[in-house]
Amino acid sequence: MANAYTDIASGASLGTNLVKTAYDRLVEFNLRTQPFYRQIADKRPAQQSMPGQTIVFNMYVDLAPAVTPLNEVVDPDTVAIPQTTQVSVTLQEYGNAALATRKLRLFALSDVDPAIADIVTFNMLDSLDNVIRDVVRQGSQVIREVGGVMKPVGVASATNTVTATDVFQSRDVRAAVAKLRALGVMPQSGSDFVGYMHPDQSYDLRSQTSNAEWRPPAMYSDASRIWSGSVGQYEGVEWIESPRVYRATDGASSAPVYRALVFGKQALAEAVAQEPGVVFGPITDRLNRFRPIGWYGVLGWSIYRDQSIVRIETSTSLQ
């Protein structure tokens, strides 16, 4: 007579009910990248007249240089002070919410309440970062690599002419810094401007430079100058590396095009009616089973000084 095994394979054996699938009760969060675009918004209302949905900033315009010598006996004509230029920021409501049931909280193998709060909080930071990114990347000053040639600011070019071999070059950084300095733009970090680039762009840029040309953050004499995410200083720019830098396959033959950004001061204006924050809503159902949690804020952004932003469009060798 054949042996009968007490195992987990046969349907009638002891192991059928006693050996079960086990789960790790520690549930990990998704991979996340650090939001950072809001730190560039350094212009805010200083003397706002009243609450309103649209906040208007005014900037004086200087007189043209008076270079003609005066006539000793002729009283010069007066000139009118030019009209101010205006920048408007329209405030919008932003938010998101989740509604967890009591049954989920009672039956889940892991404590879901702190996880939901964490997910909602990151969603707030992530969402607003994307809103700001789509504002600042609309500046009019663009440098592009096209067919192996740099097209500086003011030279006609188009995103769909950037080819797959048009990678980030040191000359692009030098041209951006030269443009900002020529316009009198104030640096963001000491004597340096601040730049955002994608890790793929960073690979190309750092591959064609020597490490000696990079100044790592640890070498800064003033620790307060180190921006969140900084990978070092190069060619007058403190560089922040992040996959949040915008990319799209809108180059020549659908080549990926990355939008690195170099900023001076007052590039971005921000107005806030209500600072974004996590909101725990009231439990209003009859049996107190549904617990709402979300985030909410009322604020907006606009480019304040277009001269303070240079966008650098390149592809990458990492394809």
Buried (B, 14 or more C-beta within 10 A) or exposed (E): EEEEEEEEEEEEBEEEEEEEEEEEEEEEEEEEEEBBBBBBBBBBBEEEEEEEEEBBBEEEEEEEEEEEEEEEEEEEEEEEEEEEEEBEBEBEEBBBEBEBEBEEBEEBEEEBEEBBBEBBBBBBBBBBBEBBBEBBBEBEBBBBBBEEEBBBBEEEBBBEBBBBBBBBBBEBBBBBBBBBBEBEBEBBBEEBBBBBBBBBBBBBBBEEBEEEEBEEBEEBEEEEBBBEBBBBBBBBBBBBBBEBBBBEEBBBEEBBBBBBBBBBBBBBBBBBBEEBEBBEBEEEEEEEBEBBBBBBBBBBBBBBBEBBBBBBBBBBEEE
